[in-house]
Amino acid sequence: MATKKLTEKQQLCTVCRKCCGPLGLYIDPDIYECSEKELIHFYSARGFSVTKEDGYLYLVLDFPCPHLKKTGCAIYKKRPKVCREYSGLEDFGDKCLWAKLPEHRDQVRKKKKK
């Protein structure tokens, strides 16, 4: 059986892997009815990392996907539905390589012309 070639978007996905690594879970001090400092202390005291990006707090979950290997996703062609439908653009913006797809296409065209 012939192996189906990955699309450009899939190729970029397997290179990027940002959504397969540590995750940032949004946490809001207002929900907890405490200060930002208290919330950071609460999670830090329990061994979690808390980061602040663009004014928002994120609890860092440093548990990469167990299927992530040095070469990319070991189950990419049979990955779960949530992975197939997920777009890193919402969470990672320009840091997601999908955002660079038009630029990537231009580079591929230039290489083919040479």
N, C-alpha and C positions, 0 to 999 in steps of 0.2 A: 504494500500500500504506500503510495507517494505521500510525503509529508507536505502539508499545506504551508506555503511561505507566509511569514508574518507580514502584516501591513506596516506601512511607515509608522503609524500611530502605535502599533503593538511593539515595534522595534524600539521606539523611544521609551515606551513604558518599561520594557525589560532593562533598559539602560538606567533609567531614573531611579526607580524603586523607593522613592520617598514615602509613599503610603504603605510600604511593606515593613518599614522600620519603626522606630519609636513614634508613639502617637501623642498628640497634645489634646487633652480633654479640657474644654472650656469650663472654668469655675468662676462663679460670680459671688462676691462677698455679700451682695444684697439678699441673695437667696438664703444664705446662712445667717443673715442678720448680725454680721460682725464686720470688723474692719479688714482691710486688705492685709495688714500686718498680722492680725490674728489668724487669718485663713492660711497665710503662708507658713506661719509657725505651726499650725495644726498639722498640715501635711508634711512639712519638713521634719517634725518630731517623730513622724511615723516612717521616715526613710524615703519619702517621695521627693522628687525634684519639682519645683514650681518655677515657671518662667513667665516673663511678661513680654508680650509682643503687641505692638500697636495699641497699647493701653489696656490690653486684656490679659487676664491671668489664665495660664494653662497648667494643668497637672500633667507632668510628663510620665507616660507609661512606656518604660524602656523594655518592651517585650516584642522584638521583631517576629514577624511571621515565621513559623517553623519550616515553611516551604521555601524560604528565601535562602538561596545558595550564592556563592561567589559569582556564578554565571547568570544569576537572575532567578526567576521563579521556576522551581522544579516541576510545578504542575500547571504552568501557564495555560496550556491548551485545554485543561480540564479544571481550571480554577473555579471557585464557587461563584454563584450568581452575583453576590455583593461585590466581588472583585471585578467581574466583567462589566458591571453597570456603574461602578464608581468612577468619577472624574476628579482627578487631583486638582483641577483648575480652581474649584471652589475653595479648597483648603490651602493650596500652595501658590496659586496665582502664577506669576512669571517664573517661579522656581520649579513649577511642573514643566517637564520637557514638552508636553502636549502643546503648551503655549508657544513653543518654538517650532511647531510643525511647519508653518509657511517658510520660516528661515531655513529649516532643515531641507525642505524640498528645493529651495534655491541652491543650496550647497550641493545637493545631489545632481541637479541639472548642470551646474558649472563643471563638476567632475566628469560628467558624461561627455561634455563638449570638448574636453581636453584631449 
